[in-house]
Amino acid sequence: MVRGRTDAGCGWLIGSLLFALNNQQLYKYNRRIKCIMKRTMLYGIILIAVFGIGVLAWVQYSEFSFLPKETGKTWVQTDPIQCLGNPWQQDWRFLNNRTEEYPRDRENEIITAYYNKQEVTVFSIKTKNTYEGKEICLACSCPQGYTLYLLVLDSDVGKMLGYGYKTA
């Protein structure tokens, strides 16, 4: 019986030593886990920051703001109408005695020249389809299906509003 107690005592001692070793290993393991968690959180924060910067850059240069801002200049917009009824088209037809077909591939030059005659400097021209996939009317007073954007001096915005443009 004494021997049994000794074995039980040794078993308890060995068990305690193993438990202590396991606790030490668990402590090291927990420290490693905490370190990995901190690193993961840091990487997560960095990833979220990079993603946020990417989203901001996308919004800055995407369709939402495809009209770059320039100091001292403003974008104005209009929806051109059909049947060559816009002022720059009518001016071109008058100057060319309506004998030639209107050169749509040179329309930006024609627009710039027309507004130069009106003493408005056009710095840039952009267009955006606005009626894609929608039915459009075919009457001459109806829009062609795109919006025309012109970049003009801030001092010329009043003239352009008088011509029926809106600020973009």
N, C-alpha and C positions, 0 to 999 in steps of 0.2 A: 504494500500500500504506500509505503514511503516512496517507493520508486514511481508509482503512478502520479504522486503529487509532484515529484521532481519533473517528470515528463510534462505534466500539465503546466508547471511553472516555466519550464523551458519553452514550451509551445507558446505560452503567453509572452515570454520574453522575445522569442523569434517573431511572433506576430506583431509585437510592439515595434521591434526594429524595422520589420517590413513596412508597417504602417507609417513609421517616421520617414523611411526612405521614400515611400510613396507620396507622403505629404510634401517632402522636399521636391520630388519630381513633379508633383502636381503644382507646387508653387512656381517652379521653373516653367512648366507648361502654361500656367495661367499668365505668367509674365510674357511669354512668347505670344500668346493669344492677344493680350492687351496691346502689345507692340504691333501685331498684325492689324488689329482693329484700328489703332491710331493711324497707321499707314494707309489703310483702306479709306478711312474717313478723309484723310488729307488728299488722297487721289480723287475721291469723290468730289470734294470741294473744288479741286483744280479742274476736274472734268465739267462740273456745273458752270464754273466761271468761263471756261473755254467755250462751252456750248452757248452761254449767254452772250458772249462777245460775238460768236458766229451769227446768232439770231439778229443781234443789233446790226451787224454788217450787212446781213441779207436784207433786212428791212431798209437800211440806208440806200442800198443800190438795187433794190428789186423794183418790181412793178409799182409798189406803193409810193415810191419816190423816184421815178425814172426821170424826173425833171430836176437836174442839179441846180442848187441854189448858187447864185453869183451876186456878189455885192454890187449894189447900184442897178441891178437888172431884175425884171419880173417876167414870169411866164404868163401869157394870156392865152385864152383858148376860144375856139369856135367850132361849130359843127358845119362844115361846108355843105352846100346844097347841090342838087343834081342839075343836069342840063347846061353846064357851064354858066351857071347863074351867079357865081361868086365874083366880087369886084375885080380881082386880079385876072380871072378868066375873061371877063367882059372887056377889060382893058387890053388884054392880049389879042382878043378877036378884033377889036376896033383897030389896033395898030397893024394887024396882018390882014385886014380887009376880009376876014372870014374865009379866005381862000384855002388855007391849010388846015389840016387836022390838028387839034390842040395837042401839044407834046407833053403828055403826062409825065414822061421821064425827066423833063426839065422843069417841073412845076415849082420846085424849091427856088430855082433861079428866078422864075416868073414872079413868085410871091415876093421875094426879096426886092426885085426891081420895082414892082408896083408900090410897095410901101416906102421905098426910097424916094419915089416921086411924091409921096404924101409926107415927106420929111420925117419918116420913122425908120430908124435903123433896126433891122432884124439881125440878131446875132446867131440865132440857132432856130432850127425848125424840127419839130418831132410830130409824129402822128401815132394814134393808137386806135385800133379797131374797137368800136363801141357797140356795134349791132351784130356781131358775129353770132350766127345761130338764131337770130331773131328775124321776123318778117320785117321788111322795110317797104315803105311806100314808094311808088315809082313816079309820083308827080314831081314836077320841076322844083317845087317849093320844099320838098322833103330832103332830109339829110342824106348824104352819100353813104353813111355807115362808119365814119371814122371821125375822130376829134383831131383838130389841127392845133398844135401848140407853137407859139412864137415867143422867143426870148427877146424882150425889148428893154430899152432904158426905163428906169422908174419914171422919168420925166415924160415919157411917151405913153404911159398907161392911160392917161385921161383921153388922149386921141383914140386909142384902141377901144376903150369903152364906148366912145362915141360911134365907132364903126360896128358896134354890136358884139364885141368880144367881152369875155368875163375873165377875171383874174383866176389863174389855175391854182 
